[in-house]
Amino acid sequence: TAAKGLPPLDSRSGLKALKDDVDELRSHMGALLNAYETDNGKVFFDKVPDSVPENESLACGLMMMKAEEYKLEDVEPAPLQVG
């Protein structure tokens, strides 16, 4: 529900002065949740085609190569001096 996460407002609540605003927020969040669930339920996907028509295929492909291992040069570390 949209009220999840919002504490109930009773006579001891610090949010008592904001009761009308909190009720309006709960109503608005409930409406947003319902709209989202309705839209999300209407999503559909096309079947993946078994082949690509000749007029829609790419002009040329992409050549994939093996990654080259990155190597650091062998260097002699500089000595640290405190003094």
C-alpha positions in Angstrom: 0.0 0.0 0.0 1.0 3.6 -0.3 0.9 4.0 3.5 3.9 1.6 3.9 6.7 3.5 5.5 4.6 6.3 7.0 3.7 5.8 10.6 0.0 6.0 11.6 -0.9 9.5 12.8 -2.5 9.5 16.3 -3.0 12.2 18.9 0.6 11.7 20.1 2.3 11.9 16.7 4.6 14.8 15.9 3.1 14.8 12.4 -0.4 15.4 13.7 -0.4 19.0 12.3 0.4 17.6 8.9 -2.4 15.0 8.9 -4.2 16.5 5.8 -0.9 16.7 3.9 0.0 13.1 4.8 -3.4 11.8 3.8 -3.1 13.7 0.5 0.4 12.2 0.0 -0.9 8.7 0.7 -3.7 9.1 -1.8 -1.3 10.5 -4.4 1.2 7.7 -3.9 -1.6 5.1 -4.1 -2.7 6.6 -7.4 0.8 6.6 -8.8 1.3 3.0 -7.8 -2.0 2.0 -9.5 -1.1 3.9 -12.6 2.4 2.2 -12.7 0.9 -1.3 -12.2 -1.6 -0.7 -14.9 1.0 0.6 -17.4 3.5 -2.1 -16.4 0.8 -4.8 -17.0 0.3 -3.6 -20.6 3.9 -4.0 -21.7 4.3 -6.6 -24.4 7.3 -7.9 -26.3 7.6 -8.9 -30.0 8.9 -12.4 -30.8 12.6 -12.4 -31.7 12.8 -13.1 -35.4 14.6 -16.2 -36.7 16.3 -14.3 -39.4 16.9 -10.7 -40.4 15.5 -9.5 -43.8 18.2 -8.7 -46.3 17.1 -5.0 -46.5 17.4 -4.6 -42.7 20.8 -6.3 -42.2 23.9 -4.3 -41.4 26.2 -3.3 -44.3 29.3 -4.6 -42.6 30.0 -6.4 -39.3 32.2 -5.6 -36.4 35.5 -7.4 -36.1 36.2 -8.5 -32.6 39.8 -9.1 -31.5 41.3 -10.8 -28.5 42.2 -8.4 -25.7 45.9 -7.5 -25.4 47.4 -8.0 -22.0 48.6 -4.7 -20.5 52.1 -4.9 -19.1 54.0 -2.3 -17.1 57.7 -1.6 -17.8 60.2 -3.0 -15.3 61.4 -0.1 -13.3 63.6 0.3 -10.2 61.7 2.0 -7.4 63.1 5.3 -6.1 64.3 5.0 -2.5 62.4 7.0 0.1 64.5 9.2 2.3 63.4 10.9 5.5 65.7 13.6 6.6 
